[in-house]
Amino acid sequence: MKAAVRSKKSKGSFCHPPLLLLIVAIQFLVIYSPTLDQYMVMLTTGKPGFPSMLIDGRRSFKQVDEFIPEPRLRCDFKDNRSDVCEMEGAIRILGRTSEVFLVAPSLASISGGGGGVNATGVDANATRWKIQPYTRKGESRVMPGITEVTVRLVTADEAPPCDEWHDVPAIVYSNGGYCGNYYHDFNDNIIPLFITSRHLAGEVQLLVTQKQRWWFGKYREIVEGLTRYEPVDLDAEQRVHCYRRATVGLHSHKDLSIDPRRAPNNYSMVDFKRFLMWRYALPREHAIRMDEEDKSKKPRLLVINRRSRRRFVNLDEIVAAAEGVGFEVTAAELDAHIPAAAAAVNSYDAMVAVHGSGLTNLVFLPMNAVVIQVVPLGRMEGLAMDEYGVPPRDMNMRYLQYNITAEESTLSEVYPRAHPVFLDPLPIHKQSWSLVKDIYLGQQDVRLDVRRFRPVLLKALHLLR
């Protein structure tokens, strides 16, 4: 019996009637059934509360409405260094108007401030708060120039629609103010950024007002260690960015330092130093221990000499005195390229410098190193201690302070010894910081009395044993 032979043509046109009916039924449901449409949303989105885009029967895109949770807002306006608002919920950020919208599901959630609103230092029943997201709060010399950001508690009808969604939290802050001054770069921006973002392990996006592009290039290694995402220039941003968590402002504790009791994960300045070591691949975590290492190996001392005022005018004598007590000494102006400066400083065991931004490089010294700050004339001792005296101790380093005499200041060559500049600097401080800056920081160099300074060098040597 001859088997039936099916041609290629008949095989290609073959179709099973029940299968055809099933396909037609599924197409009908996809095009016309809202129930199945919602079910498909549930299948295709892994993030509840975010809109999904589906192709409907007319081959256009359909957007499912966002779920609006009850908002949570916590603001602190009492801190003396910075104002900060932290929020959770449906957050929409519009850069061109410097507005952050926290969306509430109903008017009832907004009236009376809502149960999730906690504002310290201002009216908690308000629905609008203004923040200058920079960490020099109260300083009349700089804060008027800081962009103001408005946080608003609104309903969905009042908020602009989302253009771009983000799965990570946002941090909104200003890159203005004293940006470009080395000390302020760390004190006002970098350390506050570390406090506010490090616990998020890079899963955070920075939205920056007054963004300085060169600044992000200069500190690229640090920024990329804090965020895996490209920082947004908020002032130039036309799109509405949407988040589930956001912080407006940066947490700041004290000068060039961190209070672990107030920081996420109890981060300290030791943690910050280790972060810098990681980002700049610094090899030395600890300075030399002279009682444990080769006795023929000398501790290394870096003398930072400034380019402008507050220079050491008898640098050769200072170097000779330090070598005389047992240091291997280098006097230098550090490279402006941060990776190179960090690597250089990390190779030393002690550092000496006149009060000024050059001392900020102490963040790159190994732990147990010794920092010697030379304080110029003019009642600068308190300021010097706050800015560069406390931080070394918080970083497990040793600190020594040397206050110069009138004879060691070149101001003695400009003003008579009976002048108020020498006799009573306090009225000058009360009169104007600009005057203090002009006279004591802008006109003064230092001629160290090396005999008087020698015990400080010996003390530094002893601390390294």
Summary of the structure (lengths in Angstrom):
residues: 465
radius of gyration: 31.2
end to end distance: 106.2
largest distance: 132.8
contacts: 1441
relative contact order: 0.09
helix: 38%
strand: 22%
